Amino acid sequence: MAYDISSILNSRMRISGISSGLDVDGIVKQLMRIEQMKVDKARQSKTLLEWKRDDYRSVINSIRAFKDEYFDILKPATNMRSASSLSALKTTYNGADTSSYFTATAGTGAIQGTFWISNVQLAKSAKAASSGPVTGNMVGSAIDFENTVISAENNNNKISVTFNGVKKEITLDDGISDIDSLASNLNEKLESAFGAGKITAGVNGGGITFSTDKTNVLNIGSVADNEGLAAIGYLNANKSNKLNLGSKLSDMAGFFSLNDLEPGEADEDGYDIKFSINGKEFQFKSSQTLNEIISTVNGDSEAGVKMSYDQLNDKIVVQSKAVGAVSRIQIEDVSGNGNLMAVLGLAGVNEAGTDASITYNDGSGEQVITRASNDFSINGIAFSLKKEYSAAVGDPVEVKLEGDPAKTLELIKGFVNKYNELLDKINGELTEKVYKDFAPLTEEQKAEMSEKEIELWEEKAKSGTLNSDSILTSFLNDMRNMLYKEVDGVSAKLYSIGITTGTWEQRGKLVINETKLREAIINSPDEVIKLFTQESDIRYSPDMSTEERAARNRENGIANRLYDVIQDYTRTSRNSEGRKGILLEKAGIIGDVTENNSLLSKEIKAKDQIISTLLDKLIDKENQYYKRFTAMESALNQMNSQIMWLSQQMGTGA
């Protein structure tokens, strides 16, 4: 309840003592200041708790970010607990420029060595295409020239022609009355409009034909308010050399080249075209378009294919979404339910994909390795095949995996820098100055200040919420203790590889001697790796005994030790007592049950209850004061009335 004494008073009708002459509202307001101070103090205490909780959460997020970057198994390139990240290897090739054929990248488990790769074959998806061009020839109907003369007077002398997206209007000569003259005149006009040899008009069975190279797109259309298209026999004939995917199937009779479309008998829902792809049956109506059919097929995960129209070659193409020998394409028309797949030249298709393969030789002899994907791993080496490579291209490619000290050095430097940043963050909180004279502002105080004044005040009021905090101090001490204890069975130590603690003023930050660290990585790579990544056989558990924890710490490398500490303080899993990480139990994090169930969250809720109780008491107290003043005024009014009556009586007696 966000009550304020001023809002309570302002909500009442202001009164003043009629008989006493007192400013009752002013007096009550002054009397209520003590009660309001109690509410303000509780609110200030709550605000301090909220600031402290938020500062804790900021630290928790920084710790978790450090963990996510350097201790996450899902980030193998920077996972400091993994030997493969520190045993960085670089790949060199001797032979063809393999970047366009394949790449080999060292990953987890890869070791230094040399091998040879040849005969790269890519994994391919199953693919099928129409058995031939699917669009029929552009042949118009026979023209009855006994009743037809093409002329401007008859308003039938114009057509539109669109060639590769360029649309032009063709006007025929007047008086054409035979098929040969029409074809000759069309050729003359088409050559003038689009150039010689681009489009040819011919004669077939008394009708006009149009032809062009298959790479071109040709459309014959009508001109508004002119009957020229019908006059040349193209009222219901094929008016394009390519499929119009937006046309209804029922409007495309005679349009196809391989077969005439024959829908089946419609079922009770009106579906008269049915076919199957990879065992999945599809059903459509002849009133639907090829675009709708293609979209439906492509969106079906069970069929697992992608259908498209290859306009250049005038074919429907179907390709499996998966690659490798397991991918298949099987297409059939459903018997008695139309022949659309036969019309599209796809009926009876049964195709399979192919697996990827390489010839691999590590010196012990050639081995042909096949995989269903073009991306796969062998002995920790990640291969990505891009283009086929065979003896016809060149000799086997020599691939070397060699140590990359520069990469290892950069990884350790990055790790140390982030560790130091985390220390700076936490030390900053622990040493931040406390300004005891700057308490959180009340609403009344804020009303009397500018925004800038409020900002400067709260900057100091928020300062030092975690000053000398015992939990953060323990966390830093635990982290530092993990750095310098010897690792069982490892001769290297942090200082011996060039990593030491800075001056006292740097409060535990690490300093790197790059020359010394680089030498250690080159001369003793295994010792450097074990120093960081060695892991105890005792698995981490929040319920480990003191003895188990001590043994695990001795046997663990530095990265695993630090990871354990971070888990102790920020884990979201519970121990046998139902507790999460120490910092989460204290302040919680957003998105976890601890967001509203941490110790600080409970303290904040308790403050809310105290504030609510104080506000109730404040209202009761204020009402009591008003009742008393009202009673006083009533008594004074009564006394004044009695005095006036006595005065009147005495005056009358005189």
N, C-alpha and C positions, 0 to 999 in steps of 0.2 A: 504494500500500500504506500504510494508515493505522496502522502499528505505533507503539507507544510503549514505552519501556523499562520503565515501571512495569507495563504489561500483560504484557510478556514475563516479567518476574521473578515476577509474581503467578501466572502460569500454571504455574510450577515448584513442586515441593515444597521448602519452605524447609528449609535444613539449617544446622547449626552444627558447627564442628570438634569431633568426638568426642574426638580425642586432643589437638588443639591448644587447644581451648576457644575458638576464634575464631568470630565471627558472619560466616560466609562470605557469606550473602546480602547483609548490610549492606555488607561490604567490596566485593563485586562491584558493588553499586548505586552506591557512591561512585566506583569506578573507571570506571563506564560514563557518568558525568555528562558527561565531555568529549565522548564520542561522541553523547550525546543532544543536547548543545548544538549540534553540527553540524547535526543533523536539524531542531531547532527554528529555527535561523537560516535554513535553506533554506525551511522552511515560512513563516516570517515574510516572507521575500523574495517568495515566491509570493503570499501574501495581499496585500502591497503592490501587486503587479502587477495583481491582480484588482480591487482598489479603484480603481486608476488607470484600468483599462479601463472599469469601470462609470461613473466620473465622465466620461470621454471620451464614452461613449455617451449619457449624460444631456445633454451639450452638443450632440451630434449631433442628438438628438431635438428639442431646442429650435430648432436652426437649421432642421431640416426642417419643423417646425410653422410657423415664420415663413414659409418658402417656400410651404408648402401654402396658407397663408391669403392671401398677397399676391402670389404669382407663378404661380398655377395657372390655366391657360386654361379649366379646367372650372368655375371660380368667377368668372364674368364680372363680378359685382357688386363684387368686391374685387381683381381682377387689376390691379395697378399697372402692368403692362406694356402694358395695353390702353387705347387712347385713349377707347373708349366708356365705360369705368368712370369716368374722370375728367371726361368731358364729360357729366356727369349731367344728365338732362332730367326734368322733371316734366310730367305730363299734366293739363290742365284741360279741362273740358267746358262747353259752352254749349248748353243745350237740355234734353232729357228727362233724368231721373235714370238715367243709363246703367248704373249699377252692377248693375241687375237685368237689363240687356239685353246689354251687352258691356263689356269693358275693353280699353284700348290702352296698352301699356307700352313705353317706349323701351328698346331693347336695342342690341346691337352694330350699328353702321352707321346708326343713326337720327340724323337731323339736325333742327334747330329748324325749325318751320314750322306751318302750319295746314292742316287738311283736313276734309272733311265725310263723314259716314257715314249711309246710309239703307238701307232695305229689307234688314234683317238676317234671313236665313233659316238655320235650324240644319241641320247635317248630321244625318241620321237613319238609324237602322239599318233593315234590312228587317224587316218584322213581319207575322205572319199569326196569325189566330185561328180557332177552330172556326166553321163556317158558321152555327151556332145552338147553343142549350143542348144539352149532350151527355147529360144525365141524363134518363131516361124518366120519365113520370108515375108517381106512386105509386098503382098500381091493384092491388088484391088479387085473388086467385082467386075465382071464383063459390063461394058458400057453400051447401051442401046443408042447408037448415034442416029438411028432413023427418027428418034424423037428428042435427040439432044444436040444442041449447038452451043458451044461455049462462046460467050460474048458478054460485053459489059451490059448490053441491052437486056440480056436474060439474067443478069445479076448472078452469074455462076463462073466468074473468071478469076477468082482469087483464092489462094491457099496460103497458110503460114508454114514456114519450114524452120525448125530449130536444129542447128548443127553444132554439136559440142558446146551447147549453152548459148550460142549466138542465134537469135531469132530474127527472121526477115520475112517480109510479105512478098509473095510472088504474084505478079499480075500477068495472066496469059493473054495471048493475042486474040483479037476478035475473030469470030467465024470458024473456029476449029470444029470440024465435023467428022473426023475419022481418027482411029486409034494411033496410027503412025504419025500423023501430024501432031497429035497431042504429045506423044513421047518426044518427038523432035523439039517441039516448042519448050517442053519442060526442061530438056537438057540444056537448051540455049539459055533459059532464064536461070537455071541452077548454076551454070558455069559463070554467068555474069555476077551472080550474088555471092558465090562462095569460092570460085576459082575452078580451073580445069581439073577434071578427074576426081573431084572430091565426092560428088554424088551423081549417080547414073540412073536415069529413068529408062525402063524397057517395057516390052510387051510380053504378056504371058496369058494365052487363052482368052484374048479379048479384054484383058485387064491391064492396068499399069503397075509395073513393079518399080521399087526403089531399092538401090543397093549402094553400099559404101564399105570401106575397109572395116573389119570387125573391131578395130581399136576406136572407131568413131561412134558417137551417139547421135542418132538421127530420129527426129520426130516430125510427123506431118500433121498439121492441125488446120482448123477452120479459121476464117476471118469473119468477124462479127457482121451480121446482116448480109452475108454473101453465101451462096450455095455452091461454091467452087469445090469444096471437099467431096460432097456427094456427087458432083458432076464428073469427077475423075474416078468414081467407084470406091470411095473410101468411107462410106457411111457406117458400115459395120465391119470393115476389114482391119487388119493389123496396121496400126499407124505408127509403130516404132520398131526399131531393130533391137531393142533391149526390153527386158521385163519392166513393167510398171508395178512395183511392189505394193502400191497403194490402191490398185484396182481390185474390185471384188472378183473372186474366182468365177462367179456366174456371168460376169461380163467379158470373160477372156476366152470364150469359145472360139476355136480356130486360131488362137494366138500362139500356141505352143508348136514346136517343131517335131519333138520326138513322139508324142502321142496326143490324141484329142482328149481333153479332160472329160471324164465320165463319172459324175457323182453317183454314189449308191442310193439305195432307197432310204429316205430319212427315217430315223427312229422317232419315238414319241416326243423327244426333246428337239427335234429338228436337225440333228447331226447326220449329215450324209457323206462325210469324208472322214475316214479313220485310217490310221497307220501306226506302226510301232517302231521305236528306236531303242535298241538295247533292251528289249522286253517291255518297255514302258509304252502303253497305248495312249495315243492322242486322238481327240475327236474335234471336228470343226464343222461349221456350216459353210456351204458354198457361197453364202452371202458375206463371208469374211474375206479378209485380204491376206496376201502373202506376208505382209509386214506383221500382222497379228499372229500368223502361224509361226514365223521365225522368232518373234518375241516370246511366245509361249514356250517353244522348244528350248530356247536359250535359258529361260528362267527355271527350268525343271532340273533339280539336282539328281533325280533318279536316272534320267537319260544320260546326263553327264557329257553333253556335247554342246558345241557352238555351231550354229547354222548361219550362213551368210550368202550374199549374192556377189559373185565375182563378175562385175559388169564388163570388165575388159574382155574376158573370155566367154561371157554370157553363160555362166554355169553357176549352179547352186553348190556350195562347198560345205561339208560337214566335217568337223574336227573334234576329236575327244578332248575334254578338258584335262584329263590325266595324260601322263606320258609313260613310256615303257611298254614292255610286251604285254602287260596285263590290261592295257587300254584297248577297247574294241569299239567298232561301229557295225551294228547289224540293223538293217532297215528293211521293212516289208510293208506293203499295203495290206490292210486287214481285208481278207477275202469278202467280196460282196459289198464292200463299203467304200467304193470309189478307187480311183487309180492315180492319185496325186503324185505319189512317189515315182510311179512309172513315167508320168508326164515330166517330172523333173529329172528323170534319168538316174534315179537313186534306188529303185526297187531291186531287192536281192543283194544289196551291198553287204559285204562281210569282210571287214578290214581290221587288222591288228597293228598296234604300235611296235616299236623296237626299243630294246634296252640300250643304255650307254655301255661302252666298253673301252678299256685301255689295255695296252700291253705294258706290264710293270716288271722291271728287273732291278733288284737291289744287289746284284752281283751273284746271286745264287741260282740264276736262271730266269727265263721269261715266264710270266704268268699272265693269262688273259683274265681280267677282272671285269665282271658285268654288274651293273646296278640299274635300278628302275628310274633313277633320276640323274640329271647332269651335275648335281651337287651331292657329294658323298665324301666319306672319310676313310682313309686306310692308315692304320698305325698312328693315329693322331694327326695325320696330314689331311687337310681339307682341300679337296679337288673341286674345281668349278670348270666344267667343259663348256667351251663356247663355239668351237668350229672344228670340223673334222680335219684330222691330220694323219697322213699316212706316209709310207715310203716314197710315194710319188711326190710328196712335198719336200721331204728331207729325211736325214738320218734321225735315229732316236735322240731325244732331247735329254741331256744330262742335267739333273736337278740336284743341287747341293743345299743341305740344311746346315747352316753354320751358326755358332754362337753370335749373339748380337749384344755386346756389352753396353753399347750406347742406349739401347732400348731398356735394358735392365736398370741402368743408372737413372734414366729419366723416370722410370716407374718408382724407384725408391725415393728419388728427390720429390716427386709429386706427393707420395705418401707422407714424407716428413713435413712437407709444407702444410698439408692439410691437418696433420697432427698439431703443428704449431699454431695454426689458425684456431683450432678448437681450444687449445690452451689459452690463447689470447682472449677468446670469447668468455671462457669460464673465469679466468683470472680477473678479467675486467669486471665481471659481476661481483666477485668476491671482494674486490678492493674499491668498488665504486663508493664515493663519498655519501654519507648520510647527512641530510639537512634536517635536523630535528625541529627547527623553527618553521618548516614548510609542510604543514599538514594538508591533506586533500581539501579543496575548497568546498564550502557549502553553496547551495543555490543562491542564497542571499548575498554571499560574497562575490559570486560570479556576476551577479546582476550589476554590481558596482564597478566592474573591471572591463577593460577592453579585451578583445580576442588575443592580442599580442601579450598583454599582461597575464592573461590566464595561461597561455602557452609557456611563458617563461617561468611562472610559478610552478606549474605542474611538472615541468622538466626537473626542477629541484625536488619537488614532492615525491616523484617516482624514483629518484636516485637512491641507490643503496638498498633496495628491497631484499637482495640476496647477499648483502655484505657479511663476510665471515660465515656464510652458511655452512653448517656442519656436513650436510649430505654432499654438496659439491666439493667441499674440501676432502672428504673421504674418497670421492670418485677420482680426483686428481692424484691423491696419494696412491690409490690402488693402481692407477695407470702407470705412474712413475716407477713403482716397485716392480712392475712386470718387465721393465726395459733392461734392467741391469743384472738380474739374476742369471746365473749360468744355465745353459740348456744342456741337459744330460746327453753325453755322447757327442757334443759339438765343441770343437776347439775354438771356433770363432766367437768373438764377443762384439757387442755393438761398437765399443771404442776401438777395437782392433781393426775394424773395417772402415774407420774414419768417421763415425757418428758419435758425437759427445754432447754433453749438456752445456748450455751456455752459462753466462755469468748469473750470479744470484738475482740481479735485477730482472733477468729474463724469465725467472720463475719456472724453470724446468724445460724451456724450449730446447729443441735439438739443433745442433750445428753440424753441417756436413763438410768434411774435407774431401772435395771431389776427386782429387788426385789419388788419395789413399783408397777411397771407395772404388774407383775405377780399377786400380791395381788388384784389389781383392776380388772383384768380379771376374777379371781376366785370369788371375793366377789360382784362385780357389773358389770357383763358381759353386761347387757342391756345398762347401761350408757356408757360403753366404745364403744359399737357398735353404739349407737346413736350419740356420739360425732364425730365419723368419717363419718357415712353413712346417717344421717338424711337428707332428701331432701325437699326443699320447694315446695309448690303447684305451685309456679310461675316457669314456664319452662324457661330454658336458651334460650336467643335469643340475637344476637349481636345488635339488635335494641331496647333492653329494655330501658325504661326511667330511669332516675336517681333514682326516687322513687322505681321503681320495682327492680332495681339492689340492692339497699340498703336493701329492704325487703327480697329479696332472700338470700343475704349474711347473714342476721341475722338468718334466718331459716335453712340455709344449715349447714350440718356437715362439718368438715375440708376437707374431701376428695372431696366433691362436690364443695367446695369453690376453692380449688386448681385447680380442673378440669376446672372451669369457667375461671380462670386466664389464664391457658394454652390455652384454646380455644380462648380467646381474642387475644393472641399473635401468635398462630400458626394454626388457623383453615383454611381450604381450601375452606369453603363455604363463600359466600359473604353476606354482609349486604344490606340494602335497597339502599345504595349509591354505591353498586358494589365493595366494598372493602373487602379484605380478612384479615387474622390476621395481626397484626401490624408488626411482624418480616418478614412475607412473603411479605407484601407490600414493605418493605425496601430492602430485599435481595433475596427473592424468594427461591424455592427449586427445585431440579432437578425432572423432570417428571410432573411438574405443569405448568400452563400457566405463573405463576410468574417467572419461570426460566429465561425467556427473556423479562419480562415485569415489573420487579420491579424497584424501584427508582434507585438503584445502577446499574442495567443493562442498564437503559436509560442513566445514566451518563457515563458509559463505552462506549456506542455507540456514545455519543456526543464527547468523547475524540477521538474516531476513526475518526470522521469527521474532527475534528481539525487537527489531525496528517496528514490526507490526504491532507487537504488544505495547511498546512505548507510544505509538500513534494512537492506539485505542485509549490509553490512559490520558494522553494529551487532550483528546477530544472531551473525555469525561471531566477532566479538571477545568477546562475552559467553560464547559456548560455550568459547572458548579459556581464559578466566579460570576457568570452572568445571572444566575438565579439569585445569588446573594445581593448583587447590586439592584436587581429588579425588586427584591423584597425591601431593600433600604428605601428605594424611591417610593414604593407603595406606602411605607410607614411615614415618610416625610409628607407625602401628599395628604395622607389622612390627618396628620398633625396640623398641616396648614389649613385644612378644611375646618378642623375644630377651632383653631385660633380665629379664623374668619367668622365662624358662627358666634363665638364668644364676643368678638368685637361688635358684631351686629346687635347682639343682645344687650350689651352694655350701652351702646349708642341709643337703642330704643328706650331703655329704662331712664336715660337722662332726659 
